[in-house]
């Protein structure tokens, strides 16, 4: 194998696996045929290969090439969503830990320190119903009630964390989970699609993320959540990866908030921050739900390149 | 069928496949020839386009060969792709005629 071929293979390794398996050797032949006399890929050819890889990954994320059933994605979200949502209670648990450490838990003002506690308790009930009972309809009703709770907090607690856009990811995931429990093929279908270890792995992940979030800080907990959610959903499955993207919407908001606070707009949050915080998870959700693919199907003879 | 404009790389790739099936490198060379050397597609762009065109059913794999130890896959234009290319040709022809008419009506020496 020549150095040129090795370098092209390294670039082609960045393509989506299915495309690489189908077209990798063929592309390599074309690249080598167009590089006669060269010992390494030219900058234009390299940039073109990289750009192609990025576009094909984007197409797969947006499901523009088909191959992902939204109903299956939602089935996975319906099963694992209630569990992931429990990570949202970390901030409140951190508060409780502080008051316990101060030996003053009885004096803790719940309405200001942990005002959203009832909603997280409701999500815990939904998680138990979804994972360990067949009471899917009851779980769905609970999920809708908890989502309504999110919205009430958003409207009713302006000036606190709620009402600033920081919790948009949790709200979107809550609504998607409720919708998935109501209309998707359900947790049984999700168990067929996921690896056997998915639920136990995600339970361990949520516990670990919660403990780390309380002891160390939220971002460490989120890092664990990302790794655990991707592993639980199955890295090799496109349906799983799409579901993981939806399950991690709260992380999108958190990262956006982190970026805004550190690099763009310092706290306190302004209406501009609020809009900027709400947009990324919404866009990711639309992408993961296959809205671009749906629009493309509506104009099947439109321009394609 | 929509008359939405087709982008140039798509048009040239479909044109390259209109008369006969071709392999990837052949398409690249043919596109350069069709465009009088003005458009030089590269492999990344070509295979991204082929991925989309295949998904839309405009092109399909015709056959595969192994030449000098390397896989060579030939692509062909499907009936659906041919119909889309035909409609694009009609659209471009109509635009060209309109432009030619306007140019003929242009006063000699230009307008003030």
HADDOCK unambig.tbl for C-alpha pairs under 7 A between the chains (distance, minus, plus):
assign (segid A and resid 25 and name CA) (segid B and resid 71 and name CA) 6.45 0.50 0.50
assign (segid A and resid 26 and name CA) (segid B and resid 71 and name CA) 5.45 0.50 0.50
assign (segid A and resid 26 and name CA) (segid B and resid 72 and name CA) 6.01 0.50 0.50
assign (segid A and resid 26 and name CA) (segid B and resid 73 and name CA) 6.98 0.50 0.50
assign (segid A and resid 27 and name CA) (segid B and resid 43 and name CA) 6.65 0.50 0.50
assign (segid A and resid 29 and name CA) (segid B and resid 70 and name CA) 6.38 0.50 0.50
assign (segid A and resid 30 and name CA) (segid B and resid 24 and name CA) 6.46 0.50 0.50
assign (segid A and resid 30 and name CA) (segid B and resid 25 and name CA) 5.28 0.50 0.50
assign (segid A and resid 30 and name CA) (segid B and resid 43 and name CA) 6.65 0.50 0.50
assign (segid A and resid 31 and name CA) (segid B and resid 43 and name CA) 6.28 0.50 0.50
assign (segid A and resid 45 and name CA) (segid B and resid 42 and name CA) 6.76 0.50 0.50
assign (segid A and resid 48 and name CA) (segid B and resid 42 and name CA) 6.69 0.50 0.50
assign (segid A and resid 48 and name CA) (segid B and resid 44 and name CA) 5.15 0.50 0.50
assign (segid A and resid 48 and name CA) (segid B and resid 45 and name CA) 6.48 0.50 0.50
assign (segid A and resid 49 and name CA) (segid B and resid 43 and name CA) 6.87 0.50 0.50
assign (segid A and resid 49 and name CA) (segid B and resid 44 and name CA) 4.29 0.50 0.50
assign (segid A and resid 52 and name CA) (segid B and resid 44 and name CA) 4.67 0.50 0.50
assign (segid A and resid 52 and name CA) (segid B and resid 45 and name CA) 5.79 0.50 0.50
assign (segid A and resid 52 and name CA) (segid B and resid 48 and name CA) 5.72 0.50 0.50
assign (segid A and resid 56 and name CA) (segid B and resid 48 and name CA) 6.42 0.50 0.50
assign (segid A and resid 65 and name CA) (segid B and resid 55 and name CA) 5.80 0.50 0.50
assign (segid A and resid 301 and name CA) (segid B and resid 1 and name CA) 6.62 0.50 0.50
assign (segid A and resid 301 and name CA) (segid B and resid 2 and name CA) 6.26 0.50 0.50
assign (segid A and resid 302 and name CA) (segid B and resid 2 and name CA) 6.73 0.50 0.50
assign (segid A and resid 302 and name CA) (segid B and resid 4 and name CA) 5.96 0.50 0.50
assign (segid A and resid 303 and name CA) (segid B and resid 4 and name CA) 6.72 0.50 0.50
assign (segid A and resid 303 and name CA) (segid B and resid 5 and name CA) 6.49 0.50 0.50
assign (segid A and resid 303 and name CA) (segid B and resid 6 and name CA) 4.84 0.50 0.50
assign (segid A and resid 303 and name CA) (segid B and resid 7 and name CA) 6.44 0.50 0.50
assign (segid A and resid 304 and name CA) (segid B and resid 52 and name CA) 6.59 0.50 0.50
assign (segid A and resid 305 and name CA) (segid B and resid 7 and name CA) 6.17 0.50 0.50
assign (segid A and resid 305 and name CA) (segid B and resid 10 and name CA) 5.95 0.50 0.50
assign (segid A and resid 305 and name CA) (segid B and resid 49 and name CA) 5.99 0.50 0.50
